[in-house]
Amino acid sequence: MCGRYYLEISKKDMSFVDNINNYNFDTSYNISPQSSVPAIIDNKLITTTWGYFPRWLKNQDNPRSLFNSRYESLLEKRTFTSAFKNNRCLIPLSGWYEWKTEAESRQPYFFYEKNKLQLFAAGLYWNRSNGDIEISIITKEALPPLDSIHNRSPIILTHTQIEEWLSDKDVNKIYDDLKEIDYSNILFHKVDKAVNNTKNKNSSLIKKYEEVPF
């Protein structure tokens, strides 16, 4: 699961985006589902809503948006198959948070690129009748050492994979090429539990948490 992330737009790392010099986004260190966030669609940054609400979900009690889509379901579940074939996008990240159960409590960790480069997650998007666009981050089973914290990770694409992800190639080939994702450039560390509260948005949230001895 990827249910919280941090984004600071890097124009240098996103120079391939057509409107990068004309798009403004206020850095946020604690983005949660249903937030307005940028996604790269048709090589442009577009403001979207993080989390997809299919019609069947809205009829349920206390529905939660599909802010994640499972890689394993992309070719199987009708909820995702059409978007996977026709509406693939990139979701820029500067890092993301996951929680690990430790001693009967949940400890947050921050994941980021080792050189602080912009990350690009594979995503899907849906156009709504009111003109809004909803997005979902694709996740798959986590690999070592990330799996020591959480069993799922967002699919982070290399620049070569980005080109293919946004191409018109056969979707079966695109799917197969995502079976192996390289997370060797990803580091992580423990952070303060202040990130648990979505109202907290400051830069201290991504700093390494150091326990103070009594």
C-alpha angles and dihedrals in degrees: 000000000000107000103152134033147166126233133188111167113238110200090190094056092042099047089124090067112098098221100033093122093052101044121094126197126166111231111254125191096191115040115174133186116290090032121131106252138165122255129181109242123166087355093300133105107246127184109241141164116256106232133048122232110196115197094252091054095054090062092061126093113263094354121200120207121248096250089160130045120201115237089217090061100048095098096031113046120067090219089070110020098084094045091047091054098042113011111050118151143168124247113202117221135178090197142321140226132234131179128227125197107238124171093341094310133091115246118197122224129192121223122199145155110276093235093041091249123157114270126213120209123201109247145172128223137202127201113222126210091246091059096258122130121216123198139195130198115231116230135186139182110304121245129216128315093015091056089067087075105032136358096230133055134184113254104254113198130214118223090260091052091047091061092051094043091057095040131097093246122136109289092225090060091046089051094049092049090059093059090091116048120178113224096167090114093055121099128182141190141179116271136192119282089238085094088070089077110072090207089069108089108157129122094251088077093079096047119111111264114234117191113229111226117231 
